Each structure stands twice: as C-alpha cells, then as structure tokens.
Amino acid sequence: MDWKNSHIDALLEQALEEDKAAGDTTTNLTIDPGLRATGSILARQEMVVAGLGAVPRLLDIFARLDKRAPAQTRFEVVSHPEIFDGVRVHDGQVLAVIRHNARALLSCERVILNLMQHLSGIATLTRKFVDAIEGTHAHVLDTRKTVPGLRTLEKYAVLCGGGTNHRLDLASGILIKNNHISLGGGLPTVLTQALANRKKGQRVQVEVRSAQELEEAIGHGAEAILLDNMTPKEVKKSVERLKQIERWIPTEASGGIVLDNIRAYAETGVDFISVGALTHSAKAADISMRIAAETE
C-alpha cells in the first residue's frame, strides 16, 4: 500500500477533521504544550495487523492542521522489524511506539485506534476464512460491500489477511447479474452486447443461480461464472459441468458463505469464493494505546 497518495491523505484528513483533533479542548486546557510523550500501540487479542502505515501519515497531516505548537511536528514511529501489516500477533504485543508531543498524541489517539482497529479486524477475519480453506484450490475474495469512502483501505486490509481483491469498483470489470439480465432483455442479448463492446482484456462474468441458467451462459459465450446462492452440492455439479468445456471458465461461489461452510464450498473445486462479511461484518480488533510522559 502506498500510503502517500492524495486519496488516502484526503481520507485521513477527513477523519482528523471529523474528530476536531486540532481543536482538542480538554487537551489544550490540561496539557503543557511543550510536554513530550511516548505512545505504545498494543494488541489486546490475537490478531492480524493492518494499518500501521497510516500512523505516520496521520501525524504528518495533523502537524499541518494543528496550529498549537511548532514542536508537534517532531515525531518518530518505530516498530519491531517482525511487526508489520499482515503479521499475526498475540495479546499484549507492542505494535508500534510513537514519540511525539503529548498534545498531538492525545489528540490523534482515537483516530489512530479507530482506523487500526477497523482494518486489523478485517485482516483478522479474512485470515480465519483463508485458514479454513487451506490446502484447497480455492481463493477467498472480497466484495464491494464496504463502508463508503473506505473501500481502498478495507480491500488493503483483506490483502493483509491473505485474501484476494475482487473488482475495486464498477469500472474495474464486467459482471452481468440478474438485474442486468432482466432489465436488458435477457441473457443472450446482454451477454452478446457485453462481448461485442467490452474493452480489450476485459473478461465477461455472468451470475447464474441454477443449472439451466448455467447452460444458457455457457451457450452464449460467458467467460467466467458466478455461482450465486447455490449449495455446495450444486456448486460441485456446476464445476464438473464446466470442466467438460474445452475452454477454461473460472468459477466463483457466493451467497450465504460463512466460516462454518466455506470448507465445503472450497472442496467442490471452485476457483474463487467471495465473502461479503470480510468487510461488512468484521468485528473491530481490540487495540489500545498507552501514553506516558517522556523522561529526559
């Protein structure tokens, strides 16, 4: 992840502005503007880390927004060489140490923790799904079921957990779903149009919900198949049917897939399994920050 880009900077600045971090009334009234402090970011559970790279960017942006004291621009963020995004850590491990002006640490603490808790929660849940299908052919995919504005960061967290990114947005790929078929005049019509007018290199994927729809998609040239809301038994039959086709047609299963049944889907031989829960239902990881005044 390139944390130094305008899109990420805008997200982080918005988070700081939302919390009015540069106008922290309590901190302004109670903390000496020259006090230096050390903030230790701690894991409070076993988890997969995501979002460490955002910490120095947040502090850089805060220094630009904050007009309280020039000294606040001096900071250092350090972590053990073995701790980085994508690593599994244990309860009690220090993820990073920030040496900074005490006011800046207190004012940025909540935004830093909110972001790291959210992203690490996604990475941790993703790793559970990935571990559940270990040894199979399948790959775990994310979806577009993300918090508006945070998709780039959330999909990065999926990568940290060992998952694979699906299309980033509606312009990133062609996926003909049931509503496209019903509104566009039927599968033959919409599929023919998509194949004829797509950009070079774009693969046309079609969502199917039954064996009949699968045959129709195959017959009209679908290049990838999304098997939606099928049972593992139905997915396996569909995968076996597609193996009879001379050309390779990648398969994806989706709908109703949870930790308890993902292994059964993976063992069907399907290529990809998409799980919306990775981003829309991940529980925030338990992370805290311990702040102490520096001693000279």
C-alpha positions as CSV (number, residue, x, y, z in Angstrom):
1,M,0.0,0.0,0.0
2,D,1.3,3.4,-1.0
3,W,0.1,5.5,2.0
4,K,1.5,8.7,0.4
5,N,-1.2,9.4,-2.1
6,S,-3.9,12.1,-2.4
7,H,-6.8,9.8,-1.9
8,I,-5.5,8.3,1.3
9,D,-4.4,11.7,2.6
10,A,-7.9,13.0,2.0
11,L,-9.5,10.2,4.0
12,L,-7.1,10.6,6.9
13,E,-7.6,14.4,6.9
14,Q,-11.3,14.0,6.9
15,A,-11.1,11.6,9.9
16,L,-9.0,14.2,11.8
17,E,-11.3,17.0,10.9
18,E,-14.4,14.9,11.9
19,D,-12.9,14.5,15.4
20,K,-11.8,18.1,15.5
21,A,-8.4,16.8,16.6
22,A,-6.7,20.1,16.1
23,G,-9.3,21.7,18.4
24,D,-9.0,19.3,21.3
25,T,-10.4,21.5,24.1
26,T,-9.6,19.1,27.0
27,T,-6.0,18.6,26.0
28,N,-5.5,22.3,25.3
29,L,-6.6,23.2,28.8
30,T,-4.8,20.5,30.7
31,I,-1.5,19.5,29.0
32,D,1.7,21.6,28.8
33,P,2.3,22.5,25.2
34,G,6.0,21.5,25.5
35,L,5.5,18.1,27.1
36,R,6.9,15.1,25.1
37,A,5.3,11.7,25.5
38,T,5.6,8.1,24.3
39,G,2.6,6.2,23.0
40,S,2.7,2.4,22.7
41,I,0.1,0.8,20.5
42,L,-0.8,-2.6,22.0
43,A,-2.6,-5.6,20.7
44,R,-5.2,-6.8,23.2
45,Q,-6.0,-10.1,21.4
46,E,-4.5,-12.4,18.9
47,M,-5.0,-10.7,15.6
48,V,-3.6,-9.9,12.1
49,V,-2.2,-6.3,11.9
50,A,-3.3,-3.8,9.3
51,G,-3.0,-0.1,9.1
52,L,0.4,0.6,10.7
53,G,1.4,2.7,7.7
54,A,-1.4,5.1,8.3
55,V,0.1,6.2,11.7
56,P,2.9,8.4,10.4
57,R,0.7,9.8,7.6
58,L,-2.0,10.8,10.2
59,L,0.6,12.5,12.3
60,D,2.1,14.3,9.3
61,I,-1.4,15.6,8.3
62,F,-2.2,16.5,11.9
63,A,1.0,18.6,12.1
64,R,-0.3,20.6,9.1
65,L,-3.7,21.1,10.6
66,D,-2.6,21.9,14.1
67,K,-1.5,25.5,14.9
68,R,-0.9,25.0,18.6
69,A,2.9,24.4,18.8
70,P,5.7,24.0,16.2
71,A,7.3,21.3,18.3
72,Q,4.5,19.0,17.5
73,T,5.9,18.4,14.0
74,R,8.8,16.4,15.5
75,F,7.8,12.7,15.9
76,E,9.1,9.2,15.5
77,V,7.1,6.0,14.9
78,V,9.1,2.8,15.4
79,S,8.1,-0.9,15.5
80,H,9.9,-4.2,15.8
81,P,11.2,-5.4,12.5
82,E,9.0,-8.5,12.8
83,I,5.8,-6.4,13.3
84,F,4.3,-5.2,10.0
85,D,0.9,-5.3,8.2
86,G,-0.2,-8.8,7.6
87,V,1.6,-10.4,10.6
88,R,-0.3,-12.4,13.2
89,V,0.4,-11.1,16.7
90,H,-0.6,-12.1,20.2
91,D,-2.3,-10.4,23.1
92,G,0.0,-7.9,24.8
93,Q,2.4,-7.4,21.9
94,V,3.5,-3.8,21.1
95,L,2.7,-3.0,17.5
96,A,4.4,0.4,17.4
97,V,5.8,3.1,19.6
98,I,5.2,6.8,18.9
99,R,7.5,9.5,20.4
100,H,5.8,12.9,19.9
101,N,4.4,16.0,21.6
102,A,2.0,14.8,24.3
103,R,-0.8,17.1,23.0
104,A,-0.5,15.6,19.5
105,L,-0.6,12.1,20.8
106,L,-3.7,12.7,22.9
107,S,-5.5,14.5,20.0
108,C,-4.7,11.8,17.4
109,E,-5.1,8.7,19.7
110,R,-8.8,8.0,18.9
111,V,-8.4,8.3,15.1
112,I,-5.3,6.1,15.1
113,L,-7.0,3.5,17.1
114,N,-10.3,3.6,15.2
115,L,-8.5,3.1,11.9
116,M,-6.2,0.3,13.1
117,Q,-9.0,-1.5,15.0
118,H,-11.2,-1.5,11.9
119,L,-8.6,-2.6,9.4
120,S,-7.0,-5.1,11.7
121,G,-10.5,-6.6,12.4
122,I,-11.0,-7.1,8.6
123,A,-7.5,-8.6,8.3
124,T,-8.1,-10.9,11.2
125,L,-11.5,-12.2,9.9
126,T,-10.1,-12.6,6.5
127,R,-7.2,-14.8,7.8
128,K,-9.8,-17.0,9.5
129,F,-11.6,-17.7,6.2
130,V,-8.3,-18.2,4.4
131,D,-7.1,-20.7,7.1
132,A,-10.4,-22.5,6.9
133,I,-9.8,-23.5,3.2
134,E,-6.1,-24.1,3.5
135,G,-4.9,-26.9,1.2
136,T,-7.8,-26.5,-1.3
137,H,-7.7,-24.9,-4.8
138,A,-9.9,-22.0,-3.9
139,H,-9.1,-18.4,-3.1
140,V,-11.1,-16.1,-0.8
141,L,-12.4,-12.9,-2.5
142,D,-13.7,-9.7,-1.0
143,T,-16.7,-7.8,-2.5
144,R,-17.9,-4.2,-2.9
145,K,-19.8,-4.4,0.4
146,T,-17.6,-1.8,2.0
147,V,-18.1,1.4,4.1
148,P,-18.5,4.3,1.6
149,G,-15.2,6.1,1.2
150,L,-13.1,3.4,2.9
151,R,-13.0,0.8,0.2
152,T,-9.3,1.2,-0.7
153,L,-8.3,0.8,2.9
154,E,-10.7,-2.1,3.6
155,K,-9.6,-4.0,0.5
156,Y,-6.0,-3.5,1.6
157,A,-6.8,-5.0,4.9
158,V,-8.2,-8.0,3.1
159,L,-4.9,-8.4,1.4
160,C,-3.2,-8.2,4.8
161,G,-5.3,-11.1,5.9
162,G,-4.3,-13.3,3.0
163,G,-7.4,-12.7,0.9
164,T,-7.7,-11.7,-2.8
165,N,-9.3,-8.5,-4.1
166,H,-12.2,-8.7,-6.4
167,R,-13.0,-5.8,-8.6
168,L,-12.4,-2.4,-6.9
169,D,-15.4,-0.7,-8.5
170,L,-18.0,-0.9,-11.2
171,A,-15.5,0.2,-13.8
172,S,-13.0,-2.5,-13.0
173,G,-14.7,-5.5,-14.6
174,I,-17.8,-6.9,-16.2
175,L,-20.2,-8.8,-14.1
176,I,-23.6,-9.5,-15.5
177,K,-26.1,-10.1,-12.7
178,N,-29.7,-11.0,-12.6
179,N,-30.9,-7.4,-12.7
180,H,-28.9,-6.7,-15.8
181,I,-30.4,-9.7,-17.5
182,S,-34.0,-8.9,-16.5
183,L,-33.7,-5.2,-17.5
184,G,-31.5,-5.7,-20.5
185,G,-33.7,-8.0,-22.5
186,G,-32.5,-11.4,-21.4
187,L,-29.1,-13.2,-21.1
188,P,-28.5,-13.7,-24.8
189,T,-29.0,-10.0,-25.5
190,V,-26.9,-8.5,-22.7
191,L,-24.1,-11.1,-23.0
192,T,-23.8,-10.6,-26.7
193,Q,-23.6,-6.8,-26.2
194,A,-21.0,-7.1,-23.5
195,L,-18.8,-9.4,-25.5
196,A,-19.0,-7.2,-28.6
197,N,-18.4,-3.9,-26.9
198,R,-16.0,-4.6,-24.0
199,K,-12.6,-3.1,-23.8
200,K,-9.6,-5.2,-24.7
201,G,-8.6,-7.6,-22.0
202,Q,-11.9,-7.5,-20.1
203,R,-13.4,-10.8,-19.1
204,V,-17.2,-11.1,-19.1
205,Q,-18.5,-12.9,-16.0
206,V,-22.2,-14.0,-15.6
207,E,-24.1,-14.7,-12.5
208,V,-26.2,-17.9,-12.5
209,R,-28.5,-19.4,-10.0
210,S,-29.4,-22.7,-11.5
211,A,-28.2,-25.5,-13.8
212,Q,-30.5,-24.1,-16.5
213,E,-29.0,-20.6,-16.3
214,L,-25.5,-22.1,-16.3
215,E,-26.2,-23.8,-19.6
216,E,-27.6,-20.6,-21.1
217,A,-24.5,-18.7,-20.0
218,I,-22.2,-21.3,-21.4
219,G,-24.1,-21.5,-24.7
220,H,-23.8,-17.7,-25.3
221,G,-20.1,-17.3,-24.5
222,A,-19.7,-16.4,-20.9
223,E,-16.0,-16.3,-19.9
224,A,-16.4,-16.6,-16.1
225,I,-19.2,-17.8,-14.0
226,L,-20.5,-16.6,-10.6
227,L,-22.5,-19.4,-8.9
228,D,-24.9,-17.5,-6.7
229,N,-26.7,-18.9,-3.6
230,M,-26.1,-22.5,-4.6
231,T,-25.5,-25.3,-2.2
232,P,-22.0,-27.0,-2.1
233,K,-23.6,-29.9,-4.0
234,E,-24.9,-27.7,-6.7
235,V,-21.6,-25.8,-7.0
236,K,-19.8,-29.1,-7.4
237,K,-22.1,-30.2,-10.2
238,S,-21.6,-26.8,-11.9
239,V,-17.8,-27.0,-11.6
240,E,-17.8,-30.6,-13.0
241,R,-20.0,-29.4,-15.9
242,L,-17.6,-26.6,-16.7
243,K,-14.7,-28.9,-16.8
244,Q,-16.3,-30.5,-19.8
245,I,-15.9,-27.3,-21.8
246,E,-12.8,-27.0,-24.0
247,R,-12.0,-23.5,-22.8
248,W,-11.2,-22.6,-19.2
249,I,-14.1,-20.8,-17.4
250,P,-13.1,-19.7,-13.9
251,T,-15.8,-20.2,-11.3
252,E,-16.8,-18.2,-8.2
253,A,-19.2,-19.2,-5.5
254,S,-21.1,-16.5,-3.5
255,G,-24.1,-16.1,-1.2
256,G,-24.6,-17.5,2.3
257,I,-21.0,-18.5,2.8
258,V,-19.7,-18.4,6.4
259,L,-16.8,-19.9,8.3
260,D,-18.8,-23.0,9.1
261,N,-19.5,-23.9,5.5
262,I,-16.7,-22.3,3.4
263,R,-14.6,-25.5,3.6
264,A,-17.4,-27.5,2.0
265,Y,-17.6,-24.9,-0.9
266,A,-13.8,-24.9,-1.3
267,E,-13.8,-28.7,-1.7
268,T,-16.1,-28.5,-4.7
269,G,-13.2,-27.4,-6.8
270,V,-14.5,-23.9,-7.3
271,D,-11.7,-21.3,-8.1
272,F,-12.9,-18.4,-6.0
273,I,-15.2,-17.9,-3.0
274,S,-16.5,-14.3,-2.4
275,V,-17.4,-13.3,1.1
276,G,-19.1,-10.0,1.8
277,A,-18.7,-10.5,5.6
278,L,-14.9,-9.8,5.3
279,T,-15.7,-6.1,5.1
280,H,-19.3,-5.6,6.1
281,S,-19.3,-7.7,9.3
282,A,-15.7,-7.8,10.6
283,K,-15.5,-7.0,14.4
284,A,-13.0,-4.3,15.3
285,A,-9.8,-5.7,16.7
286,D,-9.0,-4.9,20.3
287,I,-6.1,-2.4,20.2
288,S,-5.2,0.2,22.8
289,M,-2.6,3.0,23.2
290,R,-0.6,3.5,26.4
291,I,0.7,7.1,26.7
292,A,3.4,8.1,29.2
293,A,5.4,11.3,29.6
294,E,9.0,11.0,28.4
295,T,11.7,11.3,31.0
296,E,14.9,13.0,29.9
